[in-house]
Amino acid sequence: MGLIKEPKGVDLSTKSEPWTEEELIDFRKLISEIKMKNTKRRKIDMQSNTKAK
């Protein structure tokens, strides 16, 4: 594997800043909402699959 040359004006660095407490709270809230939505969707899919059999 070789080095990749960066195009002019593009920074491909992977250094990131730590999240603030507010950002962490928002992120955790978003993830929990997504998990709830997916759980409901799976539950509905499971019910429709059992009825179809």
FIPA-981140 format. One line per field, with one value per residue (C-alpha): x, y, z; residue in one letter. Coordinates in steps of 0.001 Angstrom, whole numbers, padded with zeros to 6 digits, always signed. Layout:
N
east <- X/...;
north <- Y/...;
up <- Z/...;
r <- A/...;
END
This chain:
53
east <- +000000/+001405/+000970/-001840/-000951/-003477/-004933/-004224/-006691/-007927/-007009/-007417/-006297/-008165/-007632/-010926/-011990/-013693/-017464/-019007/-021490/-024340/-023310/-023069/-026564/-027973/-026178/-027398/-030958/-030799/-029417/-032079/-034833/-033406/-033221/-036836/-038004/-036095/-037485/-041044/-040416/-039001/-041934/-044418/-042456/-042419/-046177/-046896/-044595/-046355/-049782/-048654/-047763;
north <- +000000/+003363/+006945/+009005/+012474/+015096/+017313/+021021/+022688/+019378/+018268/+014532/+014592/+012311/+014388/+015145/+017258/+015707/+016123/+018527/+017271/+018896/+017131/+013807/+014257/+015074/+012100/+009659/+010957/+010542/+006996/+005956/+007331/+005404/+002207/+002638/+003187/+000113/-002005/-000987/-001706/-005176/-005935/-005005/-007048/-010071/-009821/-009544/-012494/-014747/-013800/-014551/-018159;
up <- +000000/-000987/+000027/-001458/-002699/-001605/-004306/-003884/-001514/-000026/+003488/+004108/+007737/+010144/+013275/+014982/+017914/+020954/+021164/+023640/+026231/+024290/+021068/+022907/+024365/+020913/+019341/+021994/+021612/+017824/+018082/+020592/+018309/+015356/+017422/+018569/+014979/+013768/+016612/+015737/+012055/+012811/+015081/+012331/+009767/+012076/+012594/+008868/+008132/+010638/+009239/+005684/+006531;
r <- M/G/L/I/K/E/P/K/G/V/D/L/S/T/K/S/E/P/W/T/E/E/E/L/I/D/F/R/K/L/I/S/E/I/K/M/K/N/T/K/R/R/K/I/D/M/Q/S/N/T/K/A/K;
END
